[in-house]
Amino acid sequence: MSGINCLKAVFWDYPELVNDEYLKKILEEGNDEIRDWILTRFMEHGRVVDTLRFFSLKIISERISRLRLTPYTKKKWLRILEVYGKDY
């Protein structure tokens, strides 16, 4: 991605999480509470393409109702799921 780490927009205050491999390890080994926190950060602060690198639309669809999202973010992701979610 031409040297730009897009994870910095999501985890500006958690520099250890801007490493792809470390983040994947946390997602694999963490519990649902940690995964939901990371997903929320992506949905609130990241780009859609970056969120979808780590979370499928199916996972987002299953978890969106329990995440603490701003109304704008929830509306945006519900629309994304409505348009693209039928393909998962």
C-alpha positions as CSV (number, residue, x, y, z in Angstrom):
1,M,0.0,0.0,0.0
2,S,2.8,2.4,-1.0
3,G,4.3,2.7,2.4
4,I,1.2,4.3,4.1
5,N,-0.1,2.5,7.1
6,C,-3.9,3.0,7.1
7,L,-4.2,1.4,10.5
8,K,-2.8,4.6,12.0
9,A,-6.1,6.2,11.4
10,V,-7.9,3.5,13.4
11,F,-5.3,3.0,16.2
12,W,-3.5,6.4,16.5
13,D,-3.5,6.0,20.3
14,Y,-2.5,2.3,20.3
15,P,0.8,2.2,18.2
16,E,1.3,-1.5,18.8
17,L,-1.9,-2.2,16.9
18,V,-0.7,-0.6,13.6
19,N,1.2,-3.8,12.8
20,D,-0.9,-6.0,10.6
21,E,0.6,-9.3,11.9
22,Y,0.2,-8.3,15.6
23,L,-3.4,-7.1,15.0
24,K,-4.2,-10.4,13.3
25,K,-2.7,-12.3,16.2
26,I,-4.8,-10.3,18.7
27,L,-8.0,-11.0,16.6
28,E,-7.2,-14.7,16.5
29,E,-6.3,-15.1,20.2
30,G,-8.6,-12.5,21.8
31,N,-12.1,-12.9,23.1
32,D,-15.3,-11.5,21.6
33,E,-15.1,-8.4,23.8
34,I,-11.6,-7.5,22.3
35,R,-12.8,-8.4,18.8
36,D,-15.9,-6.2,19.2
37,W,-13.7,-3.3,20.4
38,I,-11.4,-3.6,17.5
39,L,-14.3,-3.9,15.0
40,T,-15.9,-0.8,16.5
41,R,-12.7,1.2,16.1
42,F,-12.5,0.1,12.5
43,M,-16.1,1.0,11.8
44,E,-15.9,4.4,13.5
45,H,-12.4,5.5,12.4
46,G,-11.2,3.4,9.5
47,R,-12.0,3.2,5.8
48,V,-14.5,0.5,4.7
49,V,-11.8,-1.3,2.6
50,D,-9.5,-1.5,5.7
51,T,-12.4,-2.8,7.9
52,L,-13.2,-5.5,5.3
53,R,-9.5,-6.6,5.3
54,F,-10.0,-7.8,8.9
55,F,-13.7,-8.5,9.2
56,S,-16.2,-10.0,6.7
57,L,-19.6,-8.5,6.0
58,K,-21.1,-11.7,7.7
59,I,-19.2,-11.0,10.9
60,I,-20.2,-7.3,10.8
61,S,-23.8,-8.3,10.2
62,E,-23.8,-10.7,13.1
63,R,-22.2,-8.2,15.5
64,I,-23.5,-4.7,14.5
65,S,-26.5,-4.8,16.9
66,R,-24.2,-5.2,20.0
67,L,-21.6,-2.7,19.0
68,R,-21.5,0.8,20.6
69,L,-21.6,2.9,17.4
70,T,-22.5,6.4,16.7
71,P,-25.9,6.8,14.9
72,Y,-24.1,8.0,11.7
73,T,-21.7,5.0,11.7
74,K,-24.5,2.5,12.4
75,K,-26.6,3.9,9.6
76,K,-23.6,3.9,7.2
77,W,-22.8,0.2,7.9
78,L,-26.4,-0.9,7.8
79,R,-26.6,0.6,4.3
80,I,-23.4,-1.1,3.3
81,L,-24.8,-4.4,4.6
82,E,-28.1,-3.8,2.7
83,V,-26.3,-3.2,-0.6
84,Y,-23.4,-5.6,-0.4
85,G,-24.4,-8.0,2.4
86,K,-26.5,-10.3,0.3
87,D,-23.4,-11.6,-1.4
88,Y,-21.8,-13.2,1.6
